[in-house]
């Protein structure tokens, strides 16, 4: 009988109803919150990756601006540039 009285209690029913509402039917339900937390963590990881890439590119730009040898190597490798008296052979692996 004690369990039946607890179940009939209006406060217990309101609390259970509120918990069910917050878990499943609310706009900010628990499952949506888990998805948002996972998305936020993924975006933080991407942000860290892009920050590292930006720093790496800044160092590369600084090196290219200050070192003629690395600038020449970069131009030859990336843009297939050559000096006037040279021939370039490009080997493509299949």
C-alpha positions, -999 to 999 in steps of 0.1 A, spaced: 0 0 0 29 24 7 41 22 -29 5 28 -42 3 59 -20 36 72 -33 25 67 -69 -8 85 -63 10 114 -47 6 145 -69 41 158 -63 56 125 -73 35 125 -105 45 161 -113 82 153 -108 81 122 -130 62 141 -157 87 169 -156 116 145 -159 100 127 -188 93 161 -205 129 173 -200 144 140 -212 123 135 -244 100 164 -254 118 196 -246 136 216 -272 168 212 -252 164 176 -243 193 154 -231 200 138 -265 202 171 -283 226 183 -256 249 153 -261 249 159 -299 258 196 -293 286 187 -269 300 163 -295 298 188 -323 315 214 -301 343 191 -293 347 183 -330 348 220 -339 375 226 -312 396 199 -327 392 214 -361 401 248 -348 433 235 -332 442 218 -365 437 250 -385 456 271 -360 486 247 -363 483 249 -401 483 287 -400 514 287 -379 531 263 -402 522 284 -432 535 316 -415 568 299 -409 570 287 -445 562 322 -458 588 337 -436 614 312 -448 604 319 -485 607 356 -480 641 354 -463 659 325 -480 666 326 -518 675 289 -520 642 278 -504 623 302 -527 640 287 -557 633 252 -545 596 260 -538 592 276 -573 608 246 -590 588 220 -571 554 236 -570 552 256 -602 577 237 -623 597 269 -630 631 267 -646 661 287 -655 666 297 -692 693 271 -699 676 241 -682 652 214 -692 627 199 -668 616 163 -668 585 154 -648 581 118 -638 545 107 -631 541 74 -612 510 53 -619 
